[in-house]
């Protein structure tokens, strides 16, 4: 049996990645705008657990269904 492993230098074509520079004050609003304009599921990464919690609360206020995952959450909550 021969197994070949190759490094894939590019992301899959079905995933769209974006980097958008915004001020700290505009992060929540811009994130909400991007989520509302997206089709399908969205994954948002934040730098800290605290930021994840704050963004979750903000998005929930605007009716966005959110699931957060970080180390301070129990296994059941994740």
LOPA-818847 format. One record per atom (N, C-alpha, C): z, x, y; atom name; residue in three letters; residue number from 1. Coordinates in pm, 1 decimal, padded with zeros to 6 digits, m for minus. Layout:
<<Z, X, Y>, 'CA', 'ALA', NUM>
...
//
This chain:
<<00000.0, 00085.3, m00117.9>, 'N', 'UNK', 1>
<<00000.0, 00000.0, 00000.0>, 'CA', 'UNK', 1>
<<00000.0, 00088.8, 00122.7>, 'C', 'UNK', 1>
<<m00086.0, 00057.8, 00215.2>, 'N', 'UNK', 2>
<<m00093.8, 00132.3, 00340.7>, 'CA', 'UNK', 2>
<<m00050.0, 00040.9, 00454.4>, 'C', 'UNK', 2>
<<00043.2, 00088.8, 00535.7>, 'N', 'UNK', 3>
<<00092.7, 00013.7, 00650.6>, 'CA', 'UNK', 3>
<<00061.4, 00093.1, 00775.1>, 'C', 'UNK', 3>
<<m00002.3, 00029.8, 00871.3>, 'N', 'UNK', 4>
<<m00036.0, 00095.5, 00996.7>, 'CA', 'UNK', 4>
<<00035.7, 00023.8, 01110.1>, 'C', 'UNK', 4>
<<00105.0, 00101.2, 01191.2>, 'N', 'UNK', 5>
<<00176.5, 00045.8, 01304.9>, 'CA', 'UNK', 5>
<<00115.4, 00104.5, 01430.8>, 'C', 'UNK', 5>
<<00074.7, 00016.7, 01520.1>, 'N', 'UNK', 6>
<<00014.5, 00061.6, 01646.1>, 'CA', 'UNK', 6>
<<00096.7, 00008.7, 01762.7>, 'C', 'UNK', 6>
<<00099.0, 00085.8, 01865.9>, 'N', 'UNK', 7>
<<00165.0, 00041.2, 01988.1>, 'CA', 'UNK', 7>
<<00065.6, m00042.8, 02066.9>, 'C', 'UNK', 7>
<<00108.3, m00161.0, 02105.3>, 'N', 'UNK', 8>
<<00025.0, m00248.7, 02185.9>, 'CA', 'UNK', 8>
<<00062.9, m00227.2, 02332.2>, 'C', 'UNK', 8>
<<m00025.6, m00168.5, 02409.2>, 'N', 'UNK', 9>
<<00003.7, m00134.6, 02548.4>, 'CA', 'UNK', 9>
<<m00006.8, m00252.6, 02643.5>, 'C', 'UNK', 9>
<<m00062.5, m00361.0, 02599.2>, 'N', 'UNK', 10>
<<m00081.0, m00476.4, 02687.2>, 'CA', 'UNK', 10>
<<m00006.3, m00596.8, 02632.2>, 'C', 'UNK', 10>
<<00039.9, m00684.5, 02720.7>, 'N', 'UNK', 11>
<<00107.4, m00805.7, 02674.1>, 'CA', 'UNK', 11>
<<00006.7, m00899.3, 02607.3>, 'C', 'UNK', 11>
<<00053.2, m00989.0, 02522.4>, 'N', 'UNK', 12>
<<m00037.4, m01087.0, 02462.4>, 'CA', 'UNK', 12>
<<m00107.2, m01167.3, 02570.8>, 'C', 'UNK', 12>
<<m00228.6, m01209.4, 02544.0>, 'N', 'UNK', 13>
<<m00306.2, m01282.4, 02645.4>, 'CA', 'UNK', 13>
<<m00248.8, m01420.3, 02674.7>, 'C', 'UNK', 13>
<<m00162.3, m01471.1, 02588.6>, 'N', 'UNK', 14>
<<m00105.3, m01604.1, 02610.6>, 'CA', 'UNK', 14>
<<00016.5, m01601.5, 02702.0>, 'C', 'UNK', 14>
<<00060.1, m01483.5, 02743.5>, 'N', 'UNK', 15>
<<00176.7, m01471.1, 02830.0>, 'CA', 'UNK', 15>
<<00132.6, m01418.5, 02966.1>, 'C', 'UNK', 15>
<<00174.3, m01486.7, 03069.8>, 'N', 'UNK', 16>
<<00142.7, m01442.9, 03205.0>, 'CA', 'UNK', 16>
<<00267.7, m01382.4, 03266.9>, 'C', 'UNK', 16>
<<00256.5, m01261.5, 03318.3>, 'N', 'UNK', 17>
<<00368.6, m01195.2, 03382.7>, 'CA', 'UNK', 17>
<<00340.3, m01182.7, 03531.5>, 'C', 'UNK', 17>
<<00445.6, m01202.0, 03612.0>, 'N', 'UNK', 18>
<<00430.4, m01190.7, 03756.6>, 'CA', 'UNK', 18>
<<00548.8, m01115.9, 03814.4>, 'C', 'UNK', 18>
<<00521.0, m01039.2, 03917.3>, 'N', 'UNK', 19>
<<00626.2, m00979.3, 03999.3>, 'CA', 'UNK', 19>
<<00599.1, m01024.9, 04141.7>, 'C', 'UNK', 19>
<<00698.3, m01088.4, 04201.6>, 'N', 'UNK', 20>
<<00683.1, m01141.4, 04336.4>, 'CA', 'UNK', 20>
<<00801.2, m01094.6, 04418.4>, 'C', 'UNK', 20>
<<00773.5, m01025.9, 04525.9>, 'N', 'UNK', 21>
<<00880.9, m00977.6, 04612.4>, 'CA', 'UNK', 21>
<<00920.1, m01086.6, 04711.5>, 'C', 'UNK', 21>
<<01048.9, m01116.8, 04715.1>, 'N', 'UNK', 22>
<<01103.8, m01214.4, 04809.2>, 'CA', 'UNK', 22>
<<01237.1, m01162.6, 04859.1>, 'C', 'UNK', 22>
<<01281.4, m01215.6, 04971.2>, 'N', 'UNK', 23>
<<01412.6, m01177.6, 05022.7>, 'CA', 'UNK', 23>
<<01520.7, m01242.1, 04935.6>, 'C', 'UNK', 23>
<<01639.5, m01187.8, 04941.2>, 'N', 'UNK', 24>
<<01750.8, m01241.7, 04863.2>, 'CA', 'UNK', 24>
<<01776.1, m01387.9, 04898.0>, 'C', 'UNK', 24>
<<01760.9, m01422.3, 05023.5>, 'N', 'UNK', 25>
<<01786.2, m01559.1, 05067.8>, 'CA', 'UNK', 25>
<<01684.2, m01659.0, 05012.6>, 'C', 'UNK', 25>
<<01566.3, m01612.4, 04978.9>, 'N', 'UNK', 26>
<<01458.7, m01700.7, 04932.7>, 'CA', 'UNK', 26>
<<01442.6, m01705.2, 04780.8>, 'C', 'UNK', 26>
<<01523.6, m01629.5, 04706.8>, 'N', 'UNK', 27>
<<01505.6, m01620.2, 04561.4>, 'CA', 'UNK', 27>
<<01512.2, m01755.4, 04490.5>, 'C', 'UNK', 27>
<<01615.5, m01832.6, 04518.0>, 'N', 'UNK', 28>
<<01630.7, m01960.8, 04449.0>, 'CA', 'UNK', 28>
<<01514.7, m02054.4, 04478.3>, 'C', 'UNK', 28>
<<01478.3, m02067.2, 04605.6>, 'N', 'UNK', 29>
<<01369.0, m02156.6, 04643.2>, 'CA', 'UNK', 29>
<<01237.6, m02113.5, 04579.2>, 'C', 'UNK', 29>
<<01208.3, m01985.0, 04581.0>, 'N', 'UNK', 30>
<<01083.4, m01935.7, 04523.2>, 'CA', 'UNK', 30>
<<01082.3, m01954.7, 04371.7>, 'C', 'UNK', 30>
<<01195.8, m01932.1, 04307.4>, 'N', 'UNK', 31>
<<01204.5, m01954.0, 04162.4>, 'CA', 'UNK', 31>
<<01179.1, m02100.2, 04129.4>, 'C', 'UNK', 31>
<<01238.7, m02189.3, 04204.4>, 'N', 'UNK', 32>
<<01217.4, m02332.6, 04183.7>, 'CA', 'UNK', 32>
<<01070.6, m02369.2, 04203.3>, 'C', 'UNK', 32>
<<01008.1, m02318.3, 04307.8>, 'N', 'UNK', 33>
<<00865.9, m02344.4, 04332.7>, 'CA', 'UNK', 33>
<<00779.8, m02298.4, 04215.0>, 'C', 'UNK', 33>
<<00807.3, m02177.7, 04164.0>, 'N', 'UNK', 34>
<<00728.3, m02124.5, 04052.9>, 'CA', 'UNK', 34>
<<00747.8, m02206.1, 03925.9>, 'C', 'UNK', 34>
<<00870.4, m02247.7, 03899.4>, 'N', 'UNK', 35>
<<00897.2, m02330.1, 03781.1>, 'CA', 'UNK', 35>
<<00825.7, m02464.1, 03792.2>, 'C', 'UNK', 35>
<<00831.4, m02525.3, 03910.8>, 'N', 'UNK', 36>
<<00766.3, m02655.0, 03930.4>, 'CA', 'UNK', 36>
<<00614.6, m02647.3, 03919.3>, 'C', 'UNK', 36>
<<00557.3, m02532.4, 03950.1>, 'N', 'UNK', 37>
<<00411.3, m02518.6, 03943.2>, 'CA', 'UNK', 37>
<<00362.2, m02471.3, 03806.5>, 'C', 'UNK', 37>
<<00453.0, m02434.4, 03718.3>, 'N', 'UNK', 38>
<<00415.5, m02382.4, 03586.8>, 'CA', 'UNK', 38>
<<00387.6, m02495.7, 03488.7>, 'C', 'UNK', 38>
<<00303.6, m02464.0, 03391.3>, 'N', 'UNK', 39>
<<00280.4, m02555.3, 03279.6>, 'CA', 'UNK', 39>
<<00351.1, m02496.5, 03158.2>, 'C', 'UNK', 39>
<<00432.2, m02575.2, 03092.4>, 'N', 'UNK', 40>
<<00501.2, m02525.9, 02973.6>, 'CA', 'UNK', 40>
<<00634.2, m02461.7, 03007.4>, 'C', 'UNK', 40>
<<00680.9, m02381.6, 02913.8>, 'N', 'UNK', 41>
<<00811.8, m02317.9, 02927.4>, 'CA', 'UNK', 41>
<<00806.7, m02196.5, 03018.3>, 'C', 'UNK', 41>
<<00920.7, m02165.8, 03077.4>, 'N', 'UNK', 42>
<<00933.0, m02051.1, 03167.2>, 'CA', 'UNK', 42>
<<01057.8, m01973.6, 03127.3>, 'C', 'UNK', 42>
<<01047.9, m01840.9, 03126.1>, 'N', 'UNK', 43>
<<01163.2, m01755.1, 03103.2>, 'CA', 'UNK', 43>
<<01188.0, m01677.7, 03231.7>, 'C', 'UNK', 43>
<<01310.4, m01683.0, 03281.3>, 'N', 'UNK', 44>
<<01347.3, m01612.6, 03403.6>, 'CA', 'UNK', 44>
<<01456.5, m01511.9, 03368.5>, 'C', 'UNK', 44>
<<01436.8, m01387.5, 03406.3>, 'N', 'UNK', 45>
<<01537.1, m01284.4, 03383.5>, 'CA', 'UNK', 45>
<<01609.9, m01255.2, 03513.9>, 'C', 'UNK', 45>
<<01741.4, m01240.1, 03504.0>, 'N', 'UNK', 46>
<<01821.0, m01203.5, 03620.2>, 'CA', 'UNK', 46>
<<01895.2, m01074.1, 03589.1>, 'C', 'UNK', 46>
<<01944.3, m01009.7, 03693.0>, 'N', 'UNK', 47>
<<02009.4, m00879.6, 03675.7>, 'CA', 'UNK', 47>
<<02152.3, m00890.1, 03626.0>, 'C', 'UNK', 47>
<<02221.1, m00997.6, 03662.5>, 'N', 'UNK', 48>
<<02362.7, m01009.0, 03626.4>, 'CA', 'UNK', 48>
<<02394.2, m01145.4, 03565.8>, 'C', 'UNK', 48>
<<02507.1, m01151.7, 03493.5>, 'N', 'UNK', 49>
<<02555.0, m01278.1, 03437.2>, 'CA', 'UNK', 49>
<<02588.6, m01377.0, 03549.3>, 'C', 'UNK', 49>
<<02651.6, m01324.8, 03654.2>, 'N', 'UNK', 50>
<<02689.4, m01409.9, 03767.2>, 'CA', 'UNK', 50>
<<02565.3, m01471.6, 03832.0>, 'C', 'UNK', 50>
<<02459.9, m01393.0, 03848.5>, 'N', 'UNK', 51>
<<02335.3, m01443.9, 03907.3>, 'CA', 'UNK', 51>
<<02273.3, m01550.6, 03817.8>, 'C', 'UNK', 51>
<<02281.9, m01529.1, 03686.2>, 'N', 'UNK', 52>
<<02231.1, m01628.7, 03592.1>, 'CA', 'UNK', 52>
<<02303.1, m01761.4, 03610.7>, 'C', 'UNK', 52>
<<02434.7, m01756.3, 03622.1>, 'N', 'UNK', 53>
<<02513.5, m01877.9, 03641.5>, 'CA', 'UNK', 53>
<<02479.7, m01947.4, 03772.5>, 'C', 'UNK', 53>
<<02468.1, m01870.7, 03880.1>, 'N', 'UNK', 54>
<<02435.8, m01929.8, 04011.4>, 'CA', 'UNK', 54>
<<02297.1, m01993.0, 04010.7>, 'C', 'UNK', 54>
<<02199.6, m01924.1, 03951.4>, 'N', 'UNK', 55>
<<02063.3, m01978.7, 03946.6>, 'CA', 'UNK', 55>
<<02058.7, m02104.4, 03860.0>, 'C', 'UNK', 55>
<<02130.9, m02103.8, 03750.4>, 'N', 'UNK', 56>
<<02136.9, m02222.1, 03662.7>, 'CA', 'UNK', 56>
<<02188.7, m02342.8, 03739.3>, 'C', 'UNK', 56>
<<02298.7, m02325.1, 03811.9>, 'N', 'UNK', 57>
<<02355.3, m02434.7, 03889.5>, 'CA', 'UNK', 57>
<<02256.8, m02486.0, 03993.8>, 'C', 'UNK', 57>
<<02188.9, m02394.4, 04061.5>, 'N', 'UNK', 58>
<<02091.3, m02432.3, 04163.7>, 'CA', 'UNK', 58>
<<01977.8, m02514.5, 04102.0>, 'C', 'UNK', 58>
<<01921.8, m02465.4, 03992.2>, 'N', 'UNK', 59>
<<01809.1, m02534.5, 03929.6>, 'CA', 'UNK', 59>
<<01849.5, m02670.9, 03875.4>, 'C', 'UNK', 59>
<<01968.9, m02679.8, 03819.4>, 'N', 'UNK', 60>
<<02016.9, m02808.6, 03768.3>, 'CA', 'UNK', 60>
<<02032.9, m02910.9, 03879.9>, 'C', 'UNK', 60>
<<02071.6, m02867.2, 03999.6>, 'N', 'UNK', 61>
<<02083.2, m02957.2, 04114.6>, 'CA', 'UNK', 61>
<<01949.6, m03024.1, 04146.5>, 'C', 'UNK', 61>
<<01839.3, m02955.0, 04114.1>, 'N', 'UNK', 62>
<<01705.8, m03006.7, 04141.4>, 'CA', 'UNK', 62>
<<01640.7, m03067.5, 04016.9>, 'C', 'UNK', 62>
<<01720.8, m03094.7, 03914.7>, 'N', 'UNK', 63>
<<01672.2, m03165.0, 03797.9>, 'CA', 'UNK', 63>
<<01596.3, m03081.5, 03696.0>, 'C', 'UNK', 63>
<<01604.5, m02950.4, 03706.2>, 'N', 'UNK', 64>
<<01537.3, m02864.1, 03610.0>, 'CA', 'UNK', 64>
<<01625.6, m02849.9, 03486.9>, 'C', 'UNK', 64>
<<01568.2, m02873.6, 03369.3>, 'N', 'UNK', 65>
<<01642.4, m02856.4, 03244.7>, 'CA', 'UNK', 65>
<<01651.8, m02706.6, 03217.3>, 'C', 'UNK', 65>
<<01773.7, m02654.4, 03209.7>, 'N', 'UNK', 66>
<<01796.9, m02510.2, 03202.2>, 'CA', 'UNK', 66>
<<01885.1, m02476.9, 03082.7>, 'C', 'UNK', 66>
<<01852.3, m02368.3, 03015.0>, 'N', 'UNK', 67>
<<01938.6, m02312.1, 02910.9>, 'CA', 'UNK', 67>
<<01963.0, m02166.7, 02948.4>, 'C', 'UNK', 67>
<<02087.7, m02128.9, 02962.4>, 'N', 'UNK', 68>
<<02117.6, m01990.5, 03001.1>, 'CA', 'UNK', 68>
<<02173.5, m01914.2, 02882.2>, 'C', 'UNK', 68>
<<02139.0, m01790.4, 02876.6>, 'N', 'UNK', 69>
<<02184.5, m01702.9, 02768.5>, 'CA', 'UNK', 69>
<<02237.3, m01574.6, 02830.9>, 'C', 'UNK', 69>
<<02363.6, m01544.7, 02806.6>, 'N', 'UNK', 70>
<<02418.7, m01414.4, 02845.0>, 'CA', 'UNK', 70>
<<02545.6, m01388.6, 02766.1>, 'C', 'UNK', 70>
<<02599.2, m01270.1, 02778.6>, 'N', 'UNK', 71>
<<02709.8, m01225.7, 02695.0>, 'CA', 'UNK', 71>
<<02840.5, m01300.4, 02710.8>, 'C', 'UNK', 71>
<<02860.9, m01371.3, 02821.5>, 'N', 'UNK', 72>
<<02984.8, m01446.6, 02839.1>, 'CA', 'UNK', 72>
<<02975.8, m01586.9, 02780.6>, 'C', 'UNK', 72>
<<02865.3, m01618.4, 02719.0>, 'N', 'UNK', 73>
<<02847.1, m01748.8, 02654.7>, 'CA', 'UNK', 73>
<<02879.6, m01734.7, 02506.3>, 'C', 'UNK', 73>
<<02941.1, m01835.9, 02447.5>, 'N', 'UNK', 74>
<<02970.8, m01829.6, 02303.5>, 'CA', 'UNK', 74>
<<02839.2, m01840.6, 02225.6>, 'C', 'UNK', 74>
<<02845.6, m01807.8, 02098.3>, 'N', 'UNK', 75>
<<02726.1, m01816.8, 02015.8>, 'CA', 'UNK', 75>
<<02672.2, m01959.3, 02013.8>, 'C', 'UNK', 75>
<<02761.8, m02055.7, 02006.3>, 'N', 'UNK', 76>
<<02719.1, m02196.3, 02009.5>, 'CA', 'UNK', 76>
<<02653.0, m02235.5, 02139.3>, 'C', 'UNK', 76>
<<02699.9, m02181.8, 02250.9>, 'N', 'UNK', 77>
<<02641.0, m02213.0, 02381.3>, 'CA', 'UNK', 77>
<<02503.4, m02148.6, 02397.2>, 'C', 'UNK', 77>
<<02483.8, m02033.3, 02333.4>, 'N', 'UNK', 78>
<<02353.7, m01965.9, 02342.3>, 'CA', 'UNK', 78>
<<02252.7, m02036.5, 02257.2>, 'C', 'UNK', 78>
//
